[in-house]
Amino acid sequence: MRKKSDLPVKICPICKRPFAWRKKWRKDWQKVIYCSEKCRRNNHTTKPVKETSAQSCLLI
């Protein structure tokens, strides 16, 4: 049996957290992108943060 620390790890592009290989992903690990269903669903709803007036004053 493998130790959890020996399993392959990827970084989720949505939450930026690492996630390890799971047995249910064994056939398509190369295609796995997101760590969870929640991150997969939020992929299309994430938008860049708009700059506020306070932030723009700090940049000047």
C-alpha positions as CSV (number, residue, x, y, z in Angstrom):
1,M,0.0,0.0,0.0
2,R,1.3,3.5,-0.9
3,K,1.6,6.3,1.6
4,K,-0.5,9.4,0.9
5,S,2.7,11.4,0.6
6,D,3.9,9.2,-2.2
7,L,0.8,9.9,-4.4
8,P,0.9,12.3,-7.3
9,V,-0.3,15.9,-6.5
10,K,-1.9,18.6,-8.6
11,I,-2.8,22.2,-7.8
12,C,-6.4,23.3,-8.3
13,P,-6.5,26.4,-10.6
14,I,-9.6,27.8,-8.8
15,C,-8.8,27.5,-5.1
16,K,-5.0,27.1,-5.5
17,R,-4.9,24.1,-3.1
18,P,-3.0,20.9,-3.7
19,F,-5.0,17.7,-4.2
20,A,-3.8,14.2,-4.3
21,W,-4.5,11.3,-6.7
22,R,-7.7,9.3,-5.8
23,K,-8.5,5.7,-6.8
24,K,-11.7,6.9,-8.6
25,W,-9.4,9.1,-10.9
26,R,-7.0,6.2,-11.8
27,K,-8.2,5.9,-15.4
28,D,-8.3,9.6,-16.2
29,W,-5.8,11.3,-13.8
30,Q,-4.3,13.2,-16.8
31,K,-7.7,14.8,-17.4
32,V,-8.5,15.8,-13.8
33,I,-8.1,19.6,-13.4
34,Y,-10.2,20.6,-10.3
35,C,-10.0,19.3,-6.8
36,S,-13.8,19.1,-6.3
37,E,-17.2,19.5,-7.9
38,K,-17.5,22.9,-6.3
39,C,-14.4,24.2,-7.9
40,R,-15.4,22.7,-11.3
41,R,-18.8,24.5,-11.1
42,N,-17.2,27.8,-10.0
43,N,-14.8,27.8,-12.9
44,H,-17.3,29.6,-15.2
45,T,-18.5,32.0,-12.5
46,T,-15.1,33.4,-11.4
47,K,-14.4,36.9,-12.6
48,P,-11.5,39.2,-12.1
49,V,-11.8,41.4,-9.0
50,K,-12.7,45.0,-10.0
51,E,-10.4,47.7,-8.8
52,T,-12.0,50.0,-6.2
53,S,-11.3,53.7,-5.9
54,A,-9.3,53.1,-2.7
55,Q,-7.1,50.7,-4.5
56,S,-6.5,53.0,-7.4
57,C,-5.5,55.8,-5.1
58,L,-2.8,53.5,-3.6
59,L,-1.4,52.9,-7.1
60,I,-0.8,56.6,-7.8
